[in-house]
Every structure is written in structure tokens, then in C-alpha cells.
């Protein structure tokens, strides 16, 4: 009769659990408490992505086509786009209602009205500079690296969504945490279904750009303070 888990496998799981906790929960907490602000945010995101990609490329069990996998994006693009359109309408209606009952100042299309050039720049640069490294770390790396810890779809999607949400603690407002938890579930589902960074990146870019366009981008920069 053999043991269900050997000492070496237990040690590996402990190391993986420690890494997960440090990278995705302790790290954002320290960043926020240290008050590093916006200036260090992109370097830290890209540093995390660089670590993630390096570990994946050194892992011979990782299917390298998942680093992009455009073919899988083509298979799911209609579903992802249709789901986005439905949820985007709902989100816009929610913002319209919140403008009347919740926000102290009107939010709907605020950036588009105030600085359309900045919004246009965000539409171009945000998917490349922010979305891509996040998806490499929170989906591609997370789903492969922590598979021994999180068996099954529900655990993997749920914990990755929680990690994605907690990473946004740097924005210091509850709205960012809630929206990113929901978004993390959506992006995690898409990645689980497609095993494609491209698919998760495309979906994340859709929602992220919409967030800025609809006026909620002010809740997604370091040090942002929203009404909770």
C-alpha cells in the first residue's frame, strides 16, 4: 500500500503554495502598504510577467503554443464578443443608475468628455502594456503552475479570480476589487475553455477598454479613492 502523497510531492505543493501567496497576495499587499503609487505599477506587472514566462519556458511540461494560441481565439471569439456585448449594456445601465444614486459626481463617459485624446491613447496602449502581462501571469502561468494545488475547474478559476481581484488592492477602492473578481471569473473561464493567452487577452482588452470608455477608469489607477 502506497502513500497518497510522497514527501517530495508535499514539499513541492508547499513551495508552490508559498510562491502563489507571495506573488499574488502578499506582493500586492506590500505594494499598497508601502504607498508606491502609480510609478512602479507597470514595472512590477512586467516583472511578474517576465518571471511567469521564464518559468513556463523552463518547464518542459508546458505546451508553448498556449503562450498565444490564435487558433483557439478564432474558435471562441464569437462567444466572447456576444457575452461582452450583453454585459456591457448591463454595465452601462448600472453606471447610469449609479450616476443618479451612488456617485458624487457624474461618471458616465467622463473621460471621453474631458480628454478624448487620452482615452484614444488608452485604447491603443492599454491592451499591450497592461492587459498582455496580466494575462500571461494571471491566466497562462497561474493555470499551469498551480495545477497540482488546484485540481478541477472550479478551484482553478475561483482562486485565480481571487488573486486577480486582490492584485487590484493597489487601487484602494472596493469597486475595483468587485469588478475584477467578476472579470477574473470570466477571463478564467475563457482561458480554461481555450487554453489561449490570445483569447483571454482579447476578452480582457474588451472589458478594460470599455471600463475606461464608460467612465470607470478613474477607479483603476494606483491611489484611486472611490466611494465604497
FENZI-V346035 format. One record per run of one state. SS is the DSSP state (hx for helix, st for strand, lp for the rest). FROM is the first residue (numbers start at 1). TO is the last residue. Records with the same first field share a line. If there is no record, write none. Layout:
SS: FROM-TO + FROM-TO
This chain:
lp: 1-6 + 35-40 + 59-63 + 68-69 + 102-109 + 115-115 + 146-152 + 172-173 + 195-196 + 215-216 + 220-228
hx: 7-34 + 41-58 + 64-67 + 70-101 + 110-114 + 116-145 + 153-171 + 174-194 + 197-214 + 217-219
